[in-house]
Amino acid sequence: RPAVHVVRPDRRLEKVDGGYLASGQWHHCTGVMHASWLMAGAIVIGPDGAAEDFLVALVPRRDYAIEANWNGAGLRGIGAGDVTVTRALVPEHRTFGWASHDQRAALVPLFRLPQPTMYTHTGTAPLLGAAAGALDACAPEEPMPLGRYAMARADLDLSVLQMRRNLADLMDCARDSADPDGTLILRSRRDQVVACERAARAVRIAIRTVASDVDHDVVDRLWRDVQTARIHSANNTEQVLTMYGRFAFGLSVDDLMW
């Protein structure tokens, strides 16, 4: 099974005959200590030095070095060490890109979705489930404060509805083999990171209203999982909302990591 991580600007692919040269550092790569391949997201750099595409490249274990520095509380078993790749040759058949329409045309609609969208949403949906589970587990017969508890429930429901709306619109684009416009992409990203924040807030509220007979091991695990997920680059709320704000005011948005 491949280890997985997402893109940052310092992780890049340089086009060469027959494929790409991959270089960069990938931090906290989930499962890398147990994997024989790295599934690395990277930016394709053109001859003029400008970014051209976002690609996922499959890199075999022999072509990267692992630094075993992961010590996440409650999550040591995922083996998420840092990885360094130095000009490793990746054949073109081991890559898949967002802007590569020829590749996308042969795929079912689900896999035509923008890859950053797939990565970020699959990481956020479990957080909403964890938060709902925390509220279920911690609620006493008369949760206090009632208003805060009810708001947490409403926030989770709202996030689910927003994500369903956005993904439905994105799937319509995928079925038509059309690229989603900037408004849809950024709205989806905005709602995704806000959902992450709402999940974290709901877990905090659940802990404050905990019943005396609750399974504290379950509550502790849910709290740790959500807190750890919040530090992932996909859930950088300030970065994404700043980007969305620039877009909303008609300013330039040139961030490739959506």
Protein Blocks (a to p, Z undefined) as FASTA:
>chain_A
ZZdddddfklccdddehiacdedddehiehklmpcbdcdddddddfkopafbdcdddddf
klpccddfbfcehilmnopacdddehiacdfklgccfklmklmmmpcfklmpcfklmmmm
mmmmmmmmmmmmmmmmmmcfbdcdfklmmmmmmmmmmmmmmmmmmmmmmmmmmmnopacd
fklmmmmmmmmmmmmmmmmmmmmmmmmmccfkbcfklmmmmmmmmmmmmmpmklmmklmm
mmmmmmmnopacfbfbZZ
